[in-house]
Amino acid sequence: MRTRLYVLLVAAALVLLGAPPAAQAAENGEWAVYPAASRIGSRPYFYLAADPGTTLTDRVTVTNKTGAPLTFRIYGADAYNTERDGGFAVRTSREKQTGAGAWITPERTRVTVPPRSSVTVPYTLAVPEDAEPGDHPGAVVALDERVEASGEGSVAVGVQRAVGARVYLRVNGPTVPALAVEDVALDQSRPLVPGAGESTAVISYTLHNRGNVTLDPRVALRAEGVFGRTLLARDLAKLPSELLPRQKIRLTERWTGSPQFDWGEVTLTATAKDVRESGRASFLAVPWLAAVVVIAGGAVALIGLRVRRRRLPGGH
């Protein structure tokens, strides 16, 4: 009798990634999670502000769009930027929460929502006395208790899906925007024979939010060759719309048509509210054939020098 090993991936489908959508509930087609309507109307997210040591109260609504009852676990989660593209994501229920996720306490941690109905759950958010000022993003998450199996053979993958309503919490106090461009590198790909093809380069860098507030970064790329000639100048598009506090992401940019023979520097300049920082990397572009010729010529010259030294009186 064969036993199937189930590997559980909790909250593998959180509907929280990418740029902030239009003002609507976070949903996956089967259920939606959103702030309960307030006196001033509907809210796309929770926008909260509090002093350290205070407690806020609010309500989250879970809507079941299917024809069968669904049971959810309700919990608070910290938010972070994904390494792949800087998208907005949250910690799973099994991960340790240290910010807003740890401070959120739902009145009910388990709810069953009837078909095509909604349930509203109150929750409190208790900000510790020693909470650092600034932004503490997170979410109130509804995790489907069902485990969906996928895969074949002796190993299957159990997937639990979750949807979360974003929480944008600011703890009152000094705000310090800070941004850094770190570890700039350039990886070049050139044809063996000069002019026999197009050169490309991949520029990689780390964008690091070193401050305590969420930033909307913009990055400009500039490459200069010998004598300061401008080889490339453009604004980059593949950037996160929100770089959360103390988060860093690794990004790349392809440079098609990079020089085959040049010596210069690439500069990445990141700007956001009240901040502007740059990172740089030098490069030397030499065609492979030229490099081989130079190395071979150097080796021949070195051998010739040694031969001449041996022929001179007293040579070794």
VENDADA-V809114 format. One record per residue. N is the residue number from 1. RES is the residue in one letter. SS is DSSP state (H for helix, E for strand, - for the rest). PHI is phi as a letter, one per 20 degrees, with the letter a starting at -180 (* if undefined). D_CENTER is the distance of its C-alpha to the mean C-alpha in Angstrom with 1 decimal. Layout:
n:N res:RES ss:SS phi:PHI d_center:D_CENTER
n:N res:RES ss:SS phi:PHI d_center:D_CENTER
//
This chain:
n:1 res:M ss:- phi:* d_center:43.9
n:2 res:R ss:- phi:e d_center:40.3
n:3 res:T ss:- phi:d d_center:37.6
n:4 res:R ss:- phi:e d_center:34.2
n:5 res:L ss:E phi:e d_center:31.3
n:6 res:Y ss:E phi:d d_center:28.6
n:7 res:V ss:E phi:e d_center:25.1
n:8 res:L ss:E phi:e d_center:23.5
n:9 res:L ss:E phi:d d_center:19.9
n:10 res:V ss:- phi:e d_center:19.5
n:11 res:A ss:- phi:l d_center:17.5
n:12 res:A ss:- phi:f d_center:16.1
n:13 res:A ss:- phi:c d_center:16.2
n:14 res:L ss:- phi:f d_center:14.7
n:15 res:V ss:- phi:e d_center:15.1
n:16 res:L ss:- phi:b d_center:12.3
n:17 res:L ss:- phi:e d_center:9.5
n:18 res:G ss:- phi:n d_center:9.2
n:19 res:A ss:- phi:f d_center:11.1
n:20 res:P ss:- phi:g d_center:13.7
n:21 res:P ss:- phi:f d_center:16.8
n:22 res:A ss:- phi:f d_center:20.3
n:23 res:A ss:- phi:f d_center:22.2
n:24 res:Q ss:- phi:b d_center:22.8
n:25 res:A ss:- phi:f d_center:22.3
n:26 res:A ss:E phi:f d_center:19.4
n:27 res:E ss:E phi:b d_center:21.2
n:28 res:N ss:- phi:c d_center:21.4
n:29 res:G ss:- phi:n d_center:25.0
n:30 res:E ss:- phi:d d_center:26.7
n:31 res:W ss:E phi:b d_center:25.7
n:32 res:A ss:E phi:c d_center:24.1
n:33 res:V ss:E phi:c d_center:22.9
n:34 res:Y ss:E phi:b d_center:23.4
n:35 res:P ss:E phi:f d_center:25.0
n:36 res:A ss:- phi:f d_center:28.7
n:37 res:A ss:- phi:g d_center:30.6
n:38 res:S ss:E phi:d d_center:31.8
n:39 res:R ss:- phi:f d_center:34.9
n:40 res:I ss:- phi:e d_center:33.2
n:41 res:G ss:E phi:o d_center:31.8
n:42 res:S ss:- phi:f d_center:28.7
n:43 res:R ss:- phi:c d_center:25.2
n:44 res:P ss:- phi:f d_center:21.9
n:45 res:Y ss:- phi:b d_center:20.1
n:46 res:F ss:E phi:e d_center:21.5
n:47 res:Y ss:E phi:d d_center:21.7
n:48 res:L ss:E phi:c d_center:23.3
n:49 res:A ss:E phi:b d_center:24.6
n:50 res:A ss:E phi:b d_center:26.8
n:51 res:D ss:- phi:e d_center:28.5
n:52 res:P ss:- phi:g d_center:28.1
n:53 res:G ss:- phi:n d_center:30.5
n:54 res:T ss:- phi:d d_center:30.7
n:55 res:T ss:E phi:c d_center:30.1
n:56 res:L ss:E phi:d d_center:29.0
n:57 res:T ss:E phi:c d_center:30.0
n:58 res:D ss:E phi:b d_center:28.6
n:59 res:R ss:E phi:c d_center:28.6
n:60 res:V ss:E phi:d d_center:26.3
n:61 res:T ss:E phi:d d_center:27.8
n:62 res:V ss:E phi:d d_center:27.2
n:63 res:T ss:E phi:d d_center:28.9
n:64 res:N ss:E phi:e d_center:30.1
n:65 res:K ss:- phi:e d_center:30.6
n:66 res:T ss:- phi:e d_center:32.3
n:67 res:G ss:- phi:e d_center:36.0
n:68 res:A ss:- phi:c d_center:35.7
n:69 res:P ss:- phi:f d_center:34.8
n:70 res:L ss:E phi:c d_center:31.4
n:71 res:T ss:E phi:d d_center:30.6
n:72 res:F ss:E phi:c d_center:27.4
n:73 res:R ss:E phi:e d_center:26.2
n:74 res:I ss:E phi:d d_center:24.9
n:75 res:Y ss:E phi:b d_center:22.6
n:76 res:G ss:E phi:e d_center:20.3
n:77 res:A ss:E phi:b d_center:16.7
n:78 res:D ss:E phi:f d_center:14.2
n:79 res:A ss:E phi:d d_center:10.8
n:80 res:Y ss:E phi:b d_center:7.5
n:81 res:N ss:E phi:e d_center:3.7
n:82 res:T ss:- phi:f d_center:3.3
n:83 res:E ss:- phi:f d_center:4.1
n:84 res:R ss:- phi:f d_center:5.7
n:85 res:D ss:- phi:b d_center:4.7
n:86 res:G ss:- phi:m d_center:2.0
n:87 res:G ss:- phi:f d_center:5.0
n:88 res:F ss:E phi:e d_center:7.1
n:89 res:A ss:E phi:c d_center:8.5
n:90 res:V ss:E phi:c d_center:11.4
n:91 res:R ss:- phi:f d_center:13.4
n:92 res:T ss:- phi:f d_center:16.2
n:93 res:S ss:- phi:f d_center:19.8
n:94 res:R ss:- phi:e d_center:20.5
n:95 res:E ss:- phi:e d_center:17.9
n:96 res:K ss:- phi:f d_center:19.0
n:97 res:Q ss:- phi:e d_center:18.2
n:98 res:T ss:- phi:c d_center:18.7
n:99 res:G ss:- phi:d d_center:18.1
n:100 res:A ss:H phi:g d_center:18.8
n:101 res:G ss:H phi:f d_center:18.7
n:102 res:A ss:H phi:f d_center:21.5
n:103 res:W ss:H phi:e d_center:23.5
n:104 res:I ss:E phi:e d_center:23.7
n:105 res:T ss:E phi:c d_center:26.8
n:106 res:P ss:E phi:f d_center:27.9
n:107 res:E ss:- phi:f d_center:31.6
n:108 res:R ss:- phi:c d_center:31.4
n:109 res:T ss:- phi:e d_center:28.9
n:110 res:R ss:E phi:b d_center:30.4
n:111 res:V ss:E phi:c d_center:31.5
n:112 res:T ss:E phi:d d_center:33.2
n:113 res:V ss:E phi:d d_center:33.0
n:114 res:P ss:- phi:f d_center:36.0
n:115 res:P ss:- phi:g d_center:35.7
n:116 res:R ss:- phi:l d_center:34.7
n:117 res:S ss:E phi:c d_center:34.6
n:118 res:S ss:E phi:c d_center:32.4
n:119 res:V ss:E phi:c d_center:32.3
n:120 res:T ss:E phi:d d_center:31.3
n:121 res:V ss:E phi:d d_center:30.3
n:122 res:P ss:E phi:f d_center:30.7
n:123 res:Y ss:E phi:b d_center:28.4
n:124 res:T ss:E phi:d d_center:28.5
n:125 res:L ss:E phi:c d_center:25.8
n:126 res:A ss:E phi:e d_center:27.5
n:127 res:V ss:- phi:e d_center:26.0
n:128 res:P ss:- phi:f d_center:27.2
n:129 res:E ss:- phi:f d_center:29.6
n:130 res:D ss:- phi:e d_center:27.5
n:131 res:A ss:- phi:f d_center:24.2
n:132 res:E ss:- phi:f d_center:22.4
n:133 res:P ss:- phi:f d_center:22.6
n:134 res:G ss:E phi:o d_center:19.6
n:135 res:D ss:E phi:e d_center:16.9
n:136 res:H ss:E phi:c d_center:16.2
n:137 res:P ss:E phi:f d_center:14.1
n:138 res:G ss:E phi:a d_center:14.8
n:139 res:A ss:E phi:a d_center:16.7
n:140 res:V ss:E phi:d d_center:20.1
n:141 res:V ss:E phi:d d_center:19.7
n:142 res:A ss:E phi:d d_center:22.5
n:143 res:L ss:E phi:e d_center:22.4
n:144 res:D ss:E phi:f d_center:25.0
n:145 res:E ss:- phi:f d_center:27.4
n:146 res:R ss:- phi:f d_center:28.3
n:147 res:V ss:- phi:d d_center:27.1
n:148 res:E ss:E phi:e d_center:27.0
n:149 res:A ss:E phi:e d_center:28.1
n:150 res:S ss:E phi:b d_center:27.1
n:151 res:G ss:- phi:n d_center:28.1
n:152 res:E ss:- phi:c d_center:31.6
n:153 res:G ss:- phi:n d_center:33.7
n:154 res:S ss:- phi:e d_center:33.7
n:155 res:V ss:E phi:c d_center:30.0
n:156 res:A ss:E phi:c d_center:28.4
n:157 res:V ss:E phi:d d_center:25.0
n:158 res:G ss:E phi:e d_center:25.2
n:159 res:V ss:E phi:d d_center:22.4
n:160 res:Q ss:- phi:d d_center:22.2
n:161 res:R ss:- phi:d d_center:20.6
n:162 res:A ss:E phi:b d_center:19.4
n:163 res:V ss:E phi:c d_center:18.7
n:164 res:G ss:E phi:c d_center:17.8
n:165 res:A ss:E phi:e d_center:18.7
n:166 res:R ss:E phi:f d_center:16.3
n:167 res:V ss:E phi:c d_center:17.8
n:168 res:Y ss:E phi:d d_center:17.3
n:169 res:L ss:E phi:d d_center:19.5
n:170 res:R ss:E phi:d d_center:20.7
n:171 res:V ss:E phi:e d_center:23.0
n:172 res:N ss:- phi:f d_center:25.7
n:173 res:G ss:- phi:q d_center:26.3
n:174 res:P ss:- phi:f d_center:25.3
n:175 res:T ss:- phi:d d_center:22.0
n:176 res:V ss:- phi:c d_center:20.7
n:177 res:P ss:- phi:f d_center:18.1
n:178 res:A ss:- phi:b d_center:17.0
n:179 res:L ss:E phi:b d_center:14.6
n:180 res:A ss:E phi:b d_center:14.8
n:181 res:V ss:E phi:d d_center:14.4
n:182 res:E ss:E phi:c d_center:14.9
n:183 res:D ss:E phi:l d_center:16.1
n:184 res:V ss:E phi:f d_center:16.9
n:185 res:A ss:E phi:b d_center:18.5
n:186 res:L ss:E phi:c d_center:20.4
n:187 res:D ss:E phi:d d_center:21.5
n:188 res:Q ss:E phi:d d_center:24.6
n:189 res:S ss:E phi:c d_center:26.5
n:190 res:R ss:- phi:c d_center:30.0
n:191 res:P ss:- phi:f d_center:33.2
n:192 res:L ss:- phi:f d_center:35.9
n:193 res:V ss:- phi:d d_center:38.5
n:194 res:P ss:- phi:g d_center:37.8
n:195 res:G ss:- phi:n d_center:37.7
n:196 res:A ss:- phi:e d_center:37.6
n:197 res:G ss:- phi:r d_center:34.1
n:198 res:E ss:- phi:e d_center:30.9
n:199 res:S ss:- phi:e d_center:28.6
n:200 res:T ss:E phi:c d_center:24.9
n:201 res:A ss:E phi:b d_center:22.3
n:202 res:V ss:E phi:d d_center:18.6
n:203 res:I ss:E phi:e d_center:17.0
n:204 res:S ss:E phi:d d_center:14.0
n:205 res:Y ss:E phi:a d_center:12.6
n:206 res:T ss:E phi:d d_center:10.3
n:207 res:L ss:E phi:d d_center:9.4
n:208 res:H ss:E phi:c d_center:10.2
n:209 res:N ss:E phi:e d_center:11.2
n:210 res:R ss:- phi:e d_center:14.4
n:211 res:G ss:- phi:e d_center:16.0
n:212 res:N ss:- phi:d d_center:16.6
n:213 res:V ss:- phi:c d_center:15.8
n:214 res:T ss:- phi:f d_center:12.9
n:215 res:L ss:E phi:d d_center:12.7
n:216 res:D ss:- phi:d d_center:12.7
n:217 res:P ss:- phi:f d_center:12.4
n:218 res:R ss:E phi:c d_center:14.6
n:219 res:V ss:E phi:c d_center:15.0
n:220 res:A ss:E phi:d d_center:18.4
n:221 res:L ss:E phi:d d_center:19.4
n:222 res:R ss:E phi:c d_center:23.0
n:223 res:A ss:E phi:c d_center:25.0
n:224 res:E ss:E phi:c d_center:28.5
n:225 res:G ss:- phi:d d_center:31.3
n:226 res:V ss:H phi:g d_center:34.6
n:227 res:F ss:H phi:m d_center:36.3
n:228 res:G ss:H phi:m d_center:33.2
n:229 res:R ss:- phi:f d_center:33.3
n:230 res:T ss:E phi:f d_center:30.3
n:231 res:L ss:E phi:e d_center:28.8
n:232 res:L ss:E phi:b d_center:25.6
n:233 res:A ss:E phi:b d_center:24.3
n:234 res:R ss:E phi:b d_center:21.7
n:235 res:D ss:E phi:e d_center:18.8
n:236 res:L ss:- phi:e d_center:15.5
n:237 res:A ss:- phi:d d_center:14.3
n:238 res:K ss:- phi:e d_center:11.0
n:239 res:L ss:- phi:c d_center:8.9
n:240 res:P ss:- phi:f d_center:7.0
n:241 res:S ss:- phi:f d_center:10.0
n:242 res:E ss:- phi:c d_center:9.1
n:243 res:L ss:E phi:d d_center:7.6
n:244 res:L ss:- phi:f d_center:9.1
n:245 res:P ss:- phi:g d_center:11.8
n:246 res:R ss:- phi:m d_center:11.6
n:247 res:Q ss:- phi:d d_center:7.9
n:248 res:K ss:E phi:c d_center:7.1
n:249 res:I ss:E phi:c d_center:4.9
n:250 res:R ss:E phi:d d_center:7.5
n:251 res:L ss:E phi:c d_center:8.7
n:252 res:T ss:E phi:c d_center:12.1
n:253 res:E ss:E phi:b d_center:15.0
n:254 res:R ss:E phi:e d_center:18.3
n:255 res:W ss:E phi:d d_center:21.5
n:256 res:T ss:E phi:e d_center:24.4
n:257 res:G ss:- phi:n d_center:27.8
n:258 res:S ss:- phi:f d_center:27.0
n:259 res:P ss:- phi:f d_center:30.3
n:260 res:Q ss:- phi:e d_center:32.4
n:261 res:F ss:- phi:b d_center:34.4
n:262 res:D ss:E phi:a d_center:33.1
n:263 res:W ss:E phi:b d_center:32.0
n:264 res:G ss:E phi:a d_center:29.5
n:265 res:E ss:E phi:b d_center:26.2
n:266 res:V ss:E phi:d d_center:22.8
n:267 res:T ss:E phi:c d_center:21.3
n:268 res:L ss:E phi:d d_center:17.9
n:269 res:T ss:E phi:d d_center:18.4
n:270 res:A ss:E phi:d d_center:15.7
n:271 res:T ss:E phi:c d_center:17.2
n:272 res:A ss:E phi:b d_center:16.6
n:273 res:K ss:- phi:g d_center:19.2
n:274 res:D ss:- phi:m d_center:21.7
n:275 res:V ss:E phi:c d_center:19.7
n:276 res:R ss:E phi:b d_center:19.9
n:277 res:E ss:E phi:c d_center:19.0
n:278 res:S ss:E phi:c d_center:19.3
n:279 res:G ss:E phi:c d_center:18.8
n:280 res:R ss:E phi:c d_center:21.3
n:281 res:A ss:E phi:b d_center:22.4
n:282 res:S ss:E phi:e d_center:25.9
n:283 res:F ss:E phi:b d_center:26.9
n:284 res:L ss:E phi:c d_center:30.2
n:285 res:A ss:E phi:d d_center:30.8
n:286 res:V ss:- phi:c d_center:33.9
n:287 res:P ss:- phi:g d_center:35.1
n:288 res:W ss:H phi:g d_center:35.5
n:289 res:L ss:H phi:f d_center:39.2
n:290 res:A ss:H phi:f d_center:39.8
n:291 res:A ss:H phi:f d_center:38.0
n:292 res:V ss:H phi:f d_center:40.3
n:293 res:V ss:H phi:f d_center:43.3
n:294 res:V ss:H phi:f d_center:42.6
n:295 res:I ss:H phi:f d_center:42.0
n:296 res:A ss:H phi:f d_center:45.2
n:297 res:G ss:H phi:f d_center:47.1
n:298 res:G ss:H phi:f d_center:46.2
n:299 res:A ss:H phi:f d_center:47.2
n:300 res:V ss:H phi:f d_center:50.5
n:301 res:A ss:H phi:f d_center:51.2
n:302 res:L ss:H phi:f d_center:50.6
n:303 res:I ss:H phi:f d_center:52.9
n:304 res:G ss:H phi:f d_center:55.5
n:305 res:L ss:H phi:f d_center:55.4
n:306 res:R ss:H phi:f d_center:56.0
n:307 res:V ss:H phi:f d_center:58.9
n:308 res:R ss:H phi:f d_center:60.5
n:309 res:R ss:H phi:f d_center:60.2
n:310 res:R ss:H phi:f d_center:62.0
n:311 res:R ss:H phi:f d_center:64.8
n:312 res:L ss:- phi:f d_center:65.5
n:313 res:P ss:- phi:g d_center:68.1
n:314 res:G ss:- phi:n d_center:66.5
n:315 res:G ss:- phi:f d_center:63.3
n:316 res:H ss:- phi:d d_center:61.6
//
